[in-house]
Amino acid sequence: MTAGPGDDRPRAPRILLGVSGGIAAYKAAELVRALVREGAEVRAILTRRAEAFVTPLTLATLTGHPVERTEFGEPPSPSILHIDLVRWADALVVAPATGNVLARFARGLADDLLSTVYLAFDGPVVVAPAMNPRMWDHPETRENVARLGHRGAVIVPPEEGFLACGDEGAGRLAPLEAIVAEALAAARRSSSLDGVHVAVSAGPTFEPIDPARFVGNRSSGRMGFAIAAAARARGARVTLVHGPVTITPPWGVETVAVRTALEMREAMHEAARTARVVVMAAAVADHRPAGPAERKISRKEPWSLELVPNPDILAELVAARRPGQVIVGFAAETHDLVERAKAKKQRKGCDLLVANDVSGAGSGFEADDNRVTLIDEQGRAEPWPLMPKRQVAERLLDRIEPLLAERPAP
Ligand code: PMT
């Protein structure tokens, strides 16, 4: 983020603040003051109900920008959306976020300005929910929050305590300093990979046995797709090479669909010619059936499967490493995770290795979440807690960026 053409001073982080209509909306004024004090430029969007708690004039005075607002049910005029509120912002922060706004975001509704901007914005999103504890504890709210988290939103959880409604419990807006910290971190991330080409592999490979059968695995592509989406949200140009999956590729990412390890190998070597960051998150088959049968093998014929080794794409990419490149591998293990992952990192020569236990449910293959251990550039093991794969992706990129900075582009 620079101040402008020819001026390489960093410009102020631009934060688009959505304020929805809970009693905590009165804190929006103090939140804007805190963000501005930290050097951010803030523009505000008020929902109709929020105006009952904080006036547009107050926020316009504190932000120095007109406050955008539309009623529910009145889609914003195209010009409002295209005055590049979406393009202007480095980060979208919603504080407080009512249960209603969480539901609209999670279900992709877009019939007012705030929900339209959320749907159109492809940068980092920070959400600070605040509501009555009973609403916060409701399974629907929890499901909406989980969906937003899995799509990469940073959730700043509400605090426990007494609320204005007299109830006690979790539901009070998080401390402003926590929201400010997450908002500034998100804004900083939003262009940290500007102009960097990132190549990511994802999903399984299918190795044909005959025209009808193949050897495959349970990779859904979620982990690699999350890395691609997170890199894109940081301004990277992303090439996503993926095996056969059913999930939808992230917006704005160049995709290359492959089936076999040999096809993935070719596509990854091609992408690595210009990529500064290469992440092998795909579950590539180590072997493939020798000479797949031309015709469907009849069940009456006795047959056995002879397997031949596939090339080790990650090791090949390391061997062909270009100056300035950062190469990250993954390790799918079912036992002795750290030892095996450290040995794998050593053997393959990648800069970082993300190890995950794929033996259990709820993490690894197909799951929305992942519990990983990072083997860092010094070979040290750093266990991370179970978290949505998008947050694993954000943390991984946060570890990749300093390595990039140490290796100037060729
Ligand atoms: O896709 P999901 O459902 O979200 O599941 C995510 C995941 C479990 C697939 C992912 O987190 C993961 O662990 N990916 C790597 C799986 C794998 O192949 O691990 P491995 O230990 O067999 O391979 C080690 C590394 O070498 C990996 O970076 C792999 O991409 C790479 N490899 C493996 C074989 C091969 N022939 N060439 C390779 O480059």
Boltz pocket constraint, residues with backbone or C-beta under 6 A from the ligand:
constraints:
  - pocket:
      binder: B
      contacts: [[A, 202], [A, 203], [A, 218], [A, 219], [A, 220], [A, 221], [A, 222], [A, 223], [A, 224], [A, 261], [A, 280], [A, 281], [A, 282], [A, 283], [A, 284], [A, 285], [A, 286], [A, 310], [A, 311], [A, 312], [A, 313], [A, 314], [A, 315], [A, 328], [A, 329], [A, 330], [A, 331], [A, 332], [A, 333], [A, 344], [A, 354], [A, 356], [A, 358], [A, 364], [A, 365], [A, 366], [A, 367]]
      max_distance: 6.0
